[in-house]
Amino acid sequence: MGFANPFKKVSPDELKTKLSMSEQRLTAREKELNKKRQQARTQAKDALSDGNDRDFRVASRRFSMIEGQVNTIGSMVEMAQSMTDVIEMESGLKEVVEIGENLGKWQKQLGFDSTKLEGAITNIRTSMEKVNTATNLMTSSMDAAMNGGTELSDMQDSLRSELLAELSTDISSKDELSKKIDEEMAESE
């Protein structure tokens, strides 16, 4: 059984392919979790309408956990997209650097001062490093977001308020329908 070299440099095209595959898998998982989140929300709403506080707590806790996973996966999808953008930018910048180096050689051959061009190349490399730093910062932010978050009770209270508002709307709609039926029954008699 052969082991892959963990220090082997991956080509930009290979990395873009891996990122694309990961992004697709994450998006599929996000869709699946969104369905489960909606199901947990419906269960919490039903439990609340039945006055079953224990089932509401269980369903709202499930809703909260799934909500956290959906948010985390959404951040990971964004990070994969940003990394793909960085790879594309890096490829373009490498080409610019190569052209710049060639221009520097030609300038030396013609007797021009190439220190200005070398300064520009240094600026381009610095720009590439800043892009990589930004990617690392996004990763750190995502990690912090995964570890932080609102407390469960706040999430449950918020969900309870939202669902009670929906239930009161549903009840008033049913009351209006009952009134219309009663009126039509009275008219037909």
BELRACOR-V98097 format. One record per pair of residues at least 24 apart in sequence whose C-alpha atoms are under 7 Angstrom apart, sorted by the first residue. I is the first residue (numbers start at 1). GAP is how many residues later the second one is. Records with the same first field share a line. If there is no record, write none. Layout:
I: GAP  GAP
This chain:
12: 75
16: 68
19: 61  65
23: 54  57
26: 47  51
30: 40  43
33: 33  37
37: 26  29  30
45: 118
49: 118
60: 96
64: 88  91
72: 74
75: 67
83: 52
86: 45
90: 38
97: 24
